[in-house]
Amino acid sequence: MMDDDLHEAVKKCLDLLEENTEILTNLEFDLESEMEDELTPNMELYQLYDMTEDVSKSVKLKRAEFNLVRRQAEDSF
């Protein structure tokens, strides 16, 4: 019974951590984006495409980092 309660408490903590980490990551990304937001006149379409790819890769990296930390935390229990 105690093991089940402990397991459930740890799972709830990990779920909260995951949710809060995602929120903080989104806030961080939004703040960084605001600081980098500069209008660049006469941008070519390929430059906009490259910027979109960079943003997508950045989000994927942050998600991968988060998932790695979560897995490491789960493995430690």
C-alpha positions as CSV (number, residue, x, y, z in Angstrom):
1,M,0.0,0.0,0.0
2,M,2.8,2.4,0.9
3,D,4.6,1.7,-2.3
4,D,1.5,2.4,-4.4
5,D,1.0,5.7,-2.5
6,L,4.6,6.7,-3.0
7,H,4.5,5.7,-6.7
8,E,1.3,7.8,-7.2
9,A,2.8,10.8,-5.3
10,V,6.0,10.7,-7.4
11,K,3.9,10.4,-10.6
12,K,1.8,13.4,-9.6
13,C,5.0,15.4,-8.9
14,L,6.5,14.4,-12.3
15,D,3.3,15.4,-14.1
16,L,3.3,18.8,-12.3
17,L,7.0,19.2,-13.1
18,E,6.4,18.4,-16.8
19,E,3.5,20.9,-17.0
20,N,5.4,23.6,-15.3
21,T,8.6,23.0,-17.3
22,E,6.6,23.2,-20.5
23,I,5.0,26.5,-19.4
24,L,8.4,27.9,-18.4
25,T,10.0,26.8,-21.7
26,N,7.2,28.5,-23.7
27,L,7.7,31.7,-21.7
28,E,11.4,31.6,-22.2
29,F,10.9,31.0,-25.9
30,D,8.4,33.9,-26.1
31,L,10.8,36.2,-24.3
32,E,13.7,35.3,-26.5
33,S,11.5,35.7,-29.6
34,E,10.4,39.2,-28.5
35,M,14.0,40.2,-28.0
36,E,14.9,38.9,-31.4
37,D,11.9,40.4,-33.2
38,E,13.3,42.8,-35.6
39,L,11.7,43.6,-38.9
40,T,14.2,43.0,-41.7
41,P,13.1,44.7,-44.9
42,N,13.4,43.0,-48.2
43,M,13.7,39.5,-46.9
44,E,13.6,36.8,-49.5
45,L,11.2,33.8,-49.2
46,Y,14.1,31.4,-48.6
47,Q,15.3,33.5,-45.7
48,L,11.9,33.3,-44.1
49,Y,11.8,29.5,-44.7
50,D,15.3,29.2,-43.0
51,M,14.1,31.2,-40.0
52,T,11.0,28.9,-39.7
53,E,13.2,25.8,-39.8
54,D,15.5,27.3,-37.1
55,V,12.5,27.9,-34.8
56,S,11.2,24.4,-35.4
57,K,14.6,22.9,-34.6
58,S,14.9,25.0,-31.4
59,V,11.5,23.8,-30.2
60,K,12.4,20.2,-30.9
61,L,15.7,20.6,-29.0
62,K,14.0,22.1,-26.0
63,R,11.4,19.3,-26.0
64,A,14.1,16.6,-26.3
65,E,16.0,18.2,-23.4
66,F,12.9,18.2,-21.3
67,N,12.1,14.6,-22.1
68,L,15.6,13.5,-21.3
69,V,15.4,15.2,-17.9
70,R,12.1,13.6,-17.2
71,R,13.3,10.2,-18.1
72,Q,16.4,10.6,-15.9
73,A,14.1,11.7,-13.0
74,E,11.8,8.7,-13.6
75,D,14.8,6.3,-13.7
76,S,16.1,7.6,-10.4
77,F,13.0,6.4,-8.6
